Each structure stands twice: as structure tokens, then as C-alpha cells.
């Protein structure tokens, strides 16, 4: 089985490790402040970790999904919120590929500086006006919006040639009002607040109905791979959290005991068994995700075989990762006993983060059902297959 990505760009993975190292010193601040500290934003931004999918034509890295996966995995191993914000900005930036290159260059404003937040949920409405659109609405889950440089808002167009279609509006953060509602159990530092637009004008060239084929574009932007490219970083976050759980538990087990026994955790057979099972789950799940991604990518590169089954396995792998990392959290948190309940250990934070990540739309049970349908030889239903 191919468990290694077919190619990765190590400099971005090394940059992610450097950011992760500093992030570990800020996890309490991230939790309390419910956003990523400016120091980390600057460090990650300088390493281009907020725009990994931006096109090379506009000065972006245009990274493959395998390197991007590794970046998010490293960040999540340290802190889920840091990874979540980088993931959301990267995947929102991916959508700028469907904008004219000169528009994206203008959006950068400061060379190399492009951080996006927003929502792909069509919770707003837009009307055609001379030169563009006016739109209004309220969107939720605007992760990282407080330090974004642009905001994407998905709207339903009410009139004109595009009436009834969904269109993305790209505006400045100053064009929307941030409503601070994000006070939740996990991913607390993602700052996934609501935002409101009230009759905001946006020029037509700053809007897009992304998802169509881009003639001459790299494989990264092919419509058949769109969901895999966009969702691979979220799977990486789940598995990164799983790896972080293994790290935290291993450190705890070296010296901790419980009220029921003075024997340190790592010397207990039941703890050894739990840790072994958790390790096997993380590593086998990771292998499934990366192997299925490589299969989908290779088939698309070759251009001969139908990629539908491979895409189904890949998307199933993403759902499986979310489910299995929850199992890892349960195993290790239970095995740690009362010693693992302390915030300083880092187990409970990662378990909380996994509970929130599991709710992401890419992990809905319907995705697993759709994949199962295809793998049983039936025709796909719905989009993204």
C-alpha cells in the first residue's frame, strides 16, 4: 500500500513544525482569548500557511494536497484551533482560483499577504446592480475572521442572468460586522464567529460561481478533485489531534499514577493495551487516508480510468478519520484516569476539539453512505463523486 504522499515540499512542513513549536507555548492564551494570538498569525502568515492553495500565477504556493495535509497535521498535533484557522483560510483561498488573476493580485494588497475567512453556506441574498451586486445576510462559522484580510460570503442571486444560482462575494472585513458568538466547548481559539453584511456593494469581478472547469489549470483545481483537495486538510486536523493525544498521553504516562494505584501508568498492562490500540488506530487510519488520496490523484494524473471508486474511498477515509480519532480520545482519556483530566495535560483540550471537528459537514454520515453506495456498484447520488 502507498502510505507516503507521492511528493511533498519539505520546507512548508518544516515551517509548520516551527509554528507548532511556538503554538505549544500559547495554548492557554488561545483558549482564553478565543482567537489566535497576533504573534502566531504573523509567524504562520510569513510562512504562507494561510494560503497554501493560492495559485502560483498570483504569487501563491499552489501546494499539492499531500504537503498541505502534512502542514495541517503538524499544526493540529500542537493545537486544533491553530490548524483549523490555517485550514479554513487555505481552503477559502483555494476558491480564489476561480477569480481573475489580476483580481487576486489586487486582493493581496501587501505582497504575499492573503488571509481569508468566510462561509460557503449560502446564507445571504444578492441583487444585480450596475457594476456588480448588492448583498445582505448573516453567516456563521467565520473561523479566523478577526485577522483575515478578505471575507468570502456565499449568496443566492435573486435576479439577472444568474438568478437562482449561488455566488461567492469577496469583500474586505471592514465591509461586514463581526458578531462574537463563539463561546463553545472545543476549537475555542478558532474564533468562528458570525458576520453580517447589510446591503454591501461588491464589483462583479470580485464574485465567482466557483467549481467549473478551468481550462489549462493545474490538476489541483480540477472539479473532480475539488472536495478531496478542500477536505484533505480537515482530515489532517483530526489525525493530527490523534497524534497529539498520543504525544500527551505518552508524556503523562511516564510519571503519573491514579488514586487507585501508585504504579505509574505506563507500567500497567491495561494502559499499555489501550495505548497500543490507540496507536494502531491512528497509524492505520492515517495510512488509509493518504493511500486513498494518492490513488485518486494518480488516477486523475493518468487520465484513463474512472476515478469515482477512488474518490469514494478517499472521502470515506476522511469520515473514518473523524470517527476513529474520537475513539482514540475515548481510549486514552479513560486510560489516563483522573490524572488526565487536568487542563495542563492536554488530553481534554484535544478531546473537546475532536468533538467539534466531528461536526464538520465533510464528516456527515451521508458521506459514508454515499461512498458505500458507490463501492457496492451503484450509481453515485449527489455532488462531489
MARFISE-422280 format. One line per field, with one value per residue (C-alpha): residue number from 0; residue in three letters; x, z, y. Coordinates in Angstrom, 1 decimal, padded with zeros to 4 digits, always signed. Layout:
N
num [NUM/...]
residu [ALA/...]
xx [X/...]
zz [Z/...]
yy [Y/...]
This chain:
385
num [0/1/2/3/4/5/6/7/8/9/10/11/12/13/14/15/16/17/18/19/20/21/22/23/24/25/26/27/28/29/30/31/32/33/34/35/36/37/38/39/40/41/42/43/44/45/46/47/48/49/50/51/52/53/54/55/56/57/58/59/60/61/62/63/64/65/66/67/68/69/70/71/72/73/74/75/76/77/78/79/80/81/82/83/84/85/86/87/88/89/90/91/92/93/94/95/96/97/98/99/100/101/102/103/104/105/106/107/108/109/110/111/112/113/114/115/116/117/118/119/120/121/122/123/124/125/126/127/128/129/130/131/132/133/134/135/136/137/138/139/140/141/142/143/144/145/146/147/148/149/150/151/152/153/154/155/156/157/158/159/160/161/162/163/164/165/166/167/168/169/170/171/172/173/174/175/176/177/178/179/180/181/182/183/184/185/186/187/188/189/190/191/192/193/194/195/196/197/198/199/200/201/202/203/204/205/206/207/208/209/210/211/212/213/214/215/216/217/218/219/220/221/222/223/224/225/226/227/228/229/230/231/232/233/234/235/236/237/238/239/240/241/242/243/244/245/246/247/248/249/250/251/252/253/254/255/256/257/258/259/260/261/262/263/264/265/266/267/268/269/270/271/272/273/274/275/276/277/278/279/280/281/282/283/284/285/286/287/288/289/290/291/292/293/294/295/296/297/298/299/300/301/302/303/304/305/306/307/308/309/310/311/312/313/314/315/316/317/318/319/320/321/322/323/324/325/326/327/328/329/330/331/332/333/334/335/336/337/338/339/340/341/342/343/344/345/346/347/348/349/350/351/352/353/354/355/356/357/358/359/360/361/362/363/364/365/366/367/368/369/370/371/372/373/374/375/376/377/378/379/380/381/382/383/384]
residu [UNK/UNK/UNK/UNK/UNK/UNK/UNK/UNK/UNK/UNK/UNK/UNK/UNK/UNK/UNK/UNK/UNK/UNK/UNK/UNK/UNK/UNK/UNK/UNK/UNK/UNK/UNK/UNK/UNK/UNK/UNK/UNK/UNK/UNK/UNK/UNK/UNK/UNK/UNK/UNK/UNK/UNK/UNK/UNK/UNK/UNK/UNK/UNK/UNK/UNK/UNK/UNK/UNK/UNK/UNK/UNK/UNK/UNK/UNK/UNK/UNK/UNK/UNK/UNK/UNK/UNK/UNK/UNK/UNK/UNK/UNK/UNK/UNK/UNK/UNK/UNK/UNK/UNK/UNK/UNK/UNK/UNK/UNK/UNK/UNK/UNK/UNK/UNK/UNK/UNK/UNK/UNK/UNK/UNK/UNK/UNK/UNK/UNK/UNK/UNK/UNK/UNK/UNK/UNK/UNK/UNK/UNK/UNK/UNK/UNK/UNK/UNK/UNK/UNK/UNK/UNK/UNK/UNK/UNK/UNK/UNK/UNK/UNK/UNK/UNK/UNK/UNK/UNK/UNK/UNK/UNK/UNK/UNK/UNK/UNK/UNK/UNK/UNK/UNK/UNK/UNK/UNK/UNK/UNK/UNK/UNK/UNK/UNK/UNK/UNK/UNK/UNK/UNK/UNK/UNK/UNK/UNK/UNK/UNK/UNK/UNK/UNK/UNK/UNK/UNK/UNK/UNK/UNK/UNK/UNK/UNK/UNK/UNK/UNK/UNK/UNK/UNK/UNK/UNK/UNK/UNK/UNK/UNK/UNK/UNK/UNK/UNK/UNK/UNK/UNK/UNK/UNK/UNK/UNK/UNK/UNK/UNK/UNK/UNK/UNK/UNK/UNK/UNK/UNK/UNK/UNK/UNK/UNK/UNK/UNK/UNK/UNK/UNK/UNK/UNK/UNK/UNK/UNK/UNK/UNK/UNK/UNK/UNK/UNK/UNK/UNK/UNK/UNK/UNK/UNK/UNK/UNK/UNK/UNK/UNK/UNK/UNK/UNK/UNK/UNK/UNK/UNK/UNK/UNK/UNK/UNK/UNK/UNK/UNK/UNK/UNK/UNK/UNK/UNK/UNK/UNK/UNK/UNK/UNK/UNK/UNK/UNK/UNK/UNK/UNK/UNK/UNK/UNK/UNK/UNK/UNK/UNK/UNK/UNK/UNK/UNK/UNK/UNK/UNK/UNK/UNK/UNK/UNK/UNK/UNK/UNK/UNK/UNK/UNK/UNK/UNK/UNK/UNK/UNK/UNK/UNK/UNK/UNK/UNK/UNK/UNK/UNK/UNK/UNK/UNK/UNK/UNK/UNK/UNK/UNK/UNK/UNK/UNK/UNK/UNK/UNK/UNK/UNK/UNK/UNK/UNK/UNK/UNK/UNK/UNK/UNK/UNK/UNK/UNK/UNK/UNK/UNK/UNK/UNK/UNK/UNK/UNK/UNK/UNK/UNK/UNK/UNK/UNK/UNK/UNK/UNK/UNK/UNK/UNK/UNK/UNK/UNK/UNK/UNK/UNK/UNK/UNK/UNK/UNK/UNK/UNK/UNK/UNK/UNK/UNK/UNK/UNK/UNK/UNK/UNK/UNK/UNK/UNK/UNK/UNK/UNK/UNK/UNK/UNK/UNK/UNK/UNK/UNK/UNK/UNK]
xx [+000.0/+001.1/+001.2/+003.6/+002.5/+003.8/+005.5/+005.8/+007.6/+009.5/+010.1/+006.4/+006.3/+009.4/+007.7/+004.6/+006.8/+008.3/+004.9/+003.7/+006.6/+005.7/+002.0/+002.5/+003.6/+000.3/-002.4/-003.8/-003.9/-005.6/-008.3/-008.9/-008.8/-010.9/-008.6/-005.1/-002.6/-001.1/+002.4/+001.3/-000.8/+002.3/+004.6/+002.2/+001.4/+005.1/+005.4/+002.4/+000.5/-002.8/-002.8/-001.2/-003.6/-003.3/-002.2/+001.4/+000.2/-000.8/+002.3/+000.9/+002.5/-000.1/+000.7/-000.4/-002.9/-000.3/+002.0/-001.0/-002.2/+001.2/+001.2/-002.2/-001.3/+001.8/-000.2/-003.0/-000.6/+000.1/-003.3/-006.5/-007.6/-004.4/-004.7/-008.4/-007.8/-005.0/-007.1/-010.1/-008.0/-006.2/-009.4/-011.1/-008.0/-008.4/-011.6/-009.9/-008.6/-012.0/-011.4/-009.4/-005.7/-005.5/-008.3/-006.5/-003.2/-005.2/-006.6/-003.1/-002.6/+000.6/+002.7/+002.3/-000.4/-003.7/-005.7/-009.3/-012.3/-015.9/-018.6/-019.6/-023.1/-025.5/-027.0/-027.2/-029.0/-027.6/-029.3/-027.7/-026.9/-024.8/-021.2/-021.9/-024.1/-025.5/-025.9/-027.1/-027.1/-025.8/-023.2/-021.9/-018.6/-016.3/-013.2/-010.3/-012.3/-010.8/-007.4/-008.4/-007.7/-010.7/-014.0/-016.0/-019.8/-021.9/-025.2/-028.2/-028.6/-032.2/-032.3/-030.4/-028.7/-027.5/-030.9/-031.2/-027.5/-025.0/-022.3/-019.3/-018.8/-015.3/-015.1/-012.9/-013.5/-014.5/-017.5/-019.1/-019.9/-018.4/-020.8/-018.9/-020.9/-018.1/-018.1/-018.0/-016.5/-013.9/-011.8/-012.2/-009.4/-010.7/-012.8/-015.5/-017.8/-020.8/-020.6/-023.3/-023.4/-026.1/-026.6/-022.9/-021.8/-019.3/-017.9/-018.7/-015.0/-014.8/-017.5/-017.4/-019.5/-016.6/-016.5/-016.4/-013.5/-010.6/-009.0/-005.3/-005.3/-003.2/-004.8/-005.2/-008.1/-009.9/-013.6/-013.4/-010.8/-012.3/-013.7/-010.7/-008.3/-010.6/-011.3/-007.9/-006.7/-009.6/-008.8/-005.3/-006.5/-008.4/-005.4/-003.1/-005.2/-005.0/-001.2/-001.3/-003.3/-000.7/+002.1/+000.3/-000.6/+002.9/+004.3/+001.7/+002.2/+005.9/+005.2/+001.5/-000.4/-004.1/-005.9/-006.5/-002.8/+000.7/+002.0/+002.8/+000.5/+003.0/+003.8/+000.1/-000.9/-004.4/-002.8/-000.2/-003.0/-005.1/-002.1/-001.2/-004.8/-004.9/-001.6/-002.8/-006.0/-004.1/-001.5/-003.9/-006.4/-003.6/-002.4/-005.9/-006.4/-003.0/-003.2/-006.7/-005.7/-002.7/-004.9/-007.4/-004.6/-002.7/-005.8/-006.5/-002.9/-003.1/-006.4/-007.5/-009.5/-012.7/-011.8/-015.2/-014.4/-011.1/-012.8/-015.4/-012.7/-010.9/-014.0/-014.9/-011.4/-012.0/-015.2/-013.4/-010.7/-013.1/-014.9/-011.7/-010.0/-013.0/-012.3/-008.7/-009.7/-012.1/-009.5/-006.7/-008.8/-010.3/-006.9/-005.4/-007.9/-008.2/-004.6/-005.7/-008.5/-006.2/-006.0/-002.2/-002.0/-003.6/-005.8/-009.2/-008.5/-007.8/-010.9/-013.0/-011.5/-012.3/-015.9/-016.3/-014.3/-016.5/-019.5/-017.9/-020.2/-017.5/-018.0/-021.7/-023.0/-024.5/-021.0/-020.2/-023.5/-022.8/-019.4/-020.8/-023.4/-020.7/-018.4/-021.4/-021.6/-024.5/-024.5/-023.5/-026.1/-025.5/-022.4/-018.7/-018.3]
zz [+000.0/-000.7/+002.7/+001.8/-000.3/-003.8/-003.3/-000.6/-000.3/+003.0/+003.5/+004.3/+006.7/+008.5/+008.7/+010.2/+012.8/+013.8/+014.1/+016.1/+018.5/+019.3/+019.4/+022.3/+024.5/+023.7/+024.0/+027.2/+025.7/+022.6/+024.7/+026.9/+024.1/+021.7/+018.8/+017.5/+019.1/+016.7/+017.1/+015.7/+013.0/+011.8/+012.0/+010.1/+007.6/+006.9/+006.1/+003.8/+005.8/+005.4/+001.6/+000.6/-002.3/-003.8/-007.5/-008.4/-011.1/-008.3/-006.1/-004.1/-003.2/-005.2/-003.0/-003.6/-001.1/+000.3/+001.5/+002.7/+004.6/+006.3/+007.2/+008.9/+010.7/+012.2/+013.3/+014.8/+016.7/+018.7/+018.7/+016.9/+016.7/+015.1/+012.5/+011.9/+011.2/+008.8/+007.1/+006.6/+005.2/+002.9/+001.6/+001.2/-000.7/-002.9/-004.2/-005.5/-008.4/-010.0/-009.8/-012.5/-011.6/-011.7/-009.1/-006.7/-007.1/-006.1/-003.1/-001.9/-001.3/+000.6/-001.5/-000.1/+002.3/+001.7/+004.6/+004.0/+006.2/+005.4/+004.7/+001.8/+003.2/+001.0/+003.9/+002.0/-000.9/-003.7/-006.2/-009.5/-009.7/-012.2/-012.0/-009.6/-006.8/-003.5/-000.9/+002.6/+005.1/+008.3/+008.1/+010.8/+011.4/+010.1/+011.5/+011.9/+010.6/+013.1/+011.5/+007.9/+005.0/+002.9/+003.6/+001.4/+001.7/-000.3/-001.6/-003.7/-006.6/-006.8/-010.3/-013.5/-015.7/-012.7/-010.9/-008.7/-008.7/-005.8/-006.0/-003.8/-002.8/-001.8/+000.4/+003.0/+006.7/+007.2/+004.9/+007.4/+011.1/+013.2/+015.8/+018.6/+019.4/+019.5/+023.1/+022.8/+024.2/+021.6/+018.9/+021.1/+019.6/+016.0/+016.6/+014.4/+014.9/+012.9/+010.4/+008.9/+005.6/+005.2/+001.6/+000.7/-002.8/-004.5/-008.1/-010.4/-010.8/-007.1/-007.3/-008.6/-009.1/-008.5/-009.3/-013.1/-015.1/-015.5/-019.0/-018.7/-014.9/-012.8/-011.6/-008.2/-009.4/-011.3/-010.4/-009.8/-007.1/-005.5/-002.4/-001.9/-002.1/+000.1/+002.7/+003.0/+005.4/+007.7/+007.8/+008.6/+011.6/+013.0/+012.6/+013.9/+017.0/+017.4/+017.2/+019.7/+022.1/+021.7/+022.5/+025.6/+026.9/+026.4/+028.4/+031.2/+031.4/+032.3/+035.8/+036.6/+038.7/+039.9/+043.2/+042.8/+042.4/+042.9/+039.9/+037.1/+034.1/+031.6/+033.7/+033.8/+031.4/+030.7/+029.9/+027.6/+025.8/+025.4/+024.1/+021.7/+020.4/+020.1/+018.2/+015.8/+015.1/+014.4/+012.2/+010.2/+009.7/+008.5/+006.1/+004.7/+004.2/+002.5/+000.4/-000.9/-001.6/-003.6/-005.6/-006.5/-007.5/-009.6/-011.5/-012.3/-013.4/-015.7/-017.1/-018.3/-015.6/-013.9/-010.6/-009.0/-006.8/-005.7/-004.8/-002.8/-000.8/-000.2/+001.1/+003.1/+004.6/+005.7/+007.5/+009.0/+010.4/+012.2/+013.7/+014.7/+016.3/+018.6/+019.6/+020.3/+022.5/+024.5/+024.9/+026.1/+028.3/+030.0/+030.4/+032.0/+034.8/+036.9/+036.1/+032.5/+033.5/+034.2/+031.5/+031.7/+030.4/+027.1/+026.7/+027.5/+025.1/+022.2/+023.0/+023.0/+019.7/+018.2/+019.2/+017.4/+014.3/+014.0/+013.4/+010.2/+007.1/+005.4/+008.0/+007.8/+007.9/+004.5/+003.0/+004.3/+002.9/-000.5/-000.6/+000.4/-002.3/-004.9/-003.6/-003.8/-007.5/-007.6/-009.4/-007.4/-005.9/-005.2/-005.9/-005.3/-006.5]
yy [+000.0/+003.5/+005.2/+008.0/+011.0/+010.8/+014.2/+016.8/+020.1/+019.8/+023.5/+024.0/+021.1/+022.4/+025.8/+024.2/+022.4/+025.8/+027.4/+024.3/+024.6/+028.2/+027.4/+024.9/+027.8/+029.7/+027.1/+028.6/+032.0/+030.6/+029.0/+032.1/+034.7/+032.5/+033.5/+033.0/+035.5/+038.0/+036.6/+033.2/+034.8/+036.8/+033.7/+031.5/+034.2/+034.8/+031.0/+031.2/+028.7/+030.7/+030.4/+027.1/+026.6/+030.1/+029.9/+030.4/+032.9/+035.3/+034.6/+031.7/+028.4/+026.3/+023.4/+019.8/+018.4/+016.0/+018.7/+020.7/+017.6/+017.3/+021.0/+020.8/+017.6/+019.2/+022.3/+020.2/+018.0/+021.1/+022.8/+022.2/+025.8/+027.0/+024.3/+025.0/+028.7/+027.9/+025.2/+027.5/+030.3/+027.9/+026.3/+029.7/+030.9/+027.8/+029.3/+032.4/+030.2/+030.9/+034.7/+036.5/+036.5/+040.3/+040.5/+038.1/+040.1/+043.2/+041.3/+040.6/+044.3/+043.7/+041.2/+037.7/+038.7/+036.9/+035.6/+034.6/+033.8/+033.3/+030.7/+028.6/+028.3/+030.3/+032.3/+035.6/+037.1/+039.2/+041.6/+042.7/+046.4/+048.4/+047.2/+044.3/+043.1/+044.3/+041.6/+041.1/+038.2/+036.7/+033.9/+031.6/+029.9/+032.6/+031.0/+033.4/+036.3/+038.8/+038.6/+038.0/+040.4/+039.3/+037.7/+035.3/+035.3/+032.8/+034.2/+033.2/+035.6/+036.8/+038.4/+039.0/+036.4/+034.3/+034.3/+031.2/+030.4/+030.6/+033.1/+033.9/+037.5/+038.6/+041.7/+043.4/+042.6/+046.3/+045.6/+043.2/+043.3/+040.6/+039.2/+037.5/+034.4/+031.8/+030.5/+026.8/+023.6/+022.9/+024.6/+027.6/+029.5/+029.3/+032.4/+031.0/+034.0/+035.1/+038.0/+040.3/+042.2/+044.8/+046.0/+045.7/+046.5/+044.2/+044.7/+041.8/+040.9/+040.2/+037.5/+033.9/+030.8/+028.5/+024.9/+024.8/+023.5/+026.0/+025.5/+025.0/+025.0/+022.6/+019.3/+020.9/+022.9/+020.1/+019.9/+016.1/+016.6/+019.7/+018.1/+015.9/+018.9/+021.1/+018.4/+016.7/+019.4/+018.7/+015.0/+016.0/+018.0/+015.1/+012.8/+015.5/+015.7/+012.0/+012.2/+014.9/+012.7/+010.0/+012.6/+014.0/+010.5/+009.2/+012.1/+011.8/+008.0/+008.4/+009.6/+009.8/+007.4/+007.4/+007.4/+003.6/+002.7/+004.1/+002.3/+004.7/+004.5/+003.2/+000.1/-001.0/-003.7/-002.2/+001.1/-000.5/-002.3/+000.9/+002.9/+000.1/+000.1/+003.9/+003.9/+001.2/+003.2/+006.4/+004.9/+002.6/+005.5/+007.8/+005.1/+004.7/+008.4/+009.0/+005.8/+006.6/+010.2/+009.0/+006.6/+009.3/+011.7/+009.1/+008.1/+011.7/+012.2/+009.2/+010.3/+006.9/+005.2/+006.3/+007.9/+007.5/+004.5/+006.0/+009.3/+007.4/+005.6/+008.9/+010.7/+007.7/+007.8/+011.4/+010.4/+007.4/+009.6/+011.8/+008.8/+006.9/+009.8/+010.2/+006.5/+007.3/+010.2/+007.9/+005.2/+007.5/+009.8/+006.7/+005.0/+008.1/+008.2/+011.3/+012.3/+013.0/+015.4/+018.3/+021.0/+021.2/+017.6/+018.5/+015.4/+017.1/+020.0/+017.7/+015.6/+018.7/+019.8/+016.4/+016.7/+020.0/+018.9/+015.8/+018.1/+019.4/+018.8/+016.7/+014.1/+013.8/+010.2/+010.8/+011.0/+007.5/+006.2/+007.8/+006.2/+002.8/+003.1/+003.6/+000.9/-001.5/-000.8/+001.6/+005.0/+008.0/+010.2/+013.9/+016.0/+015.5/+012.0]
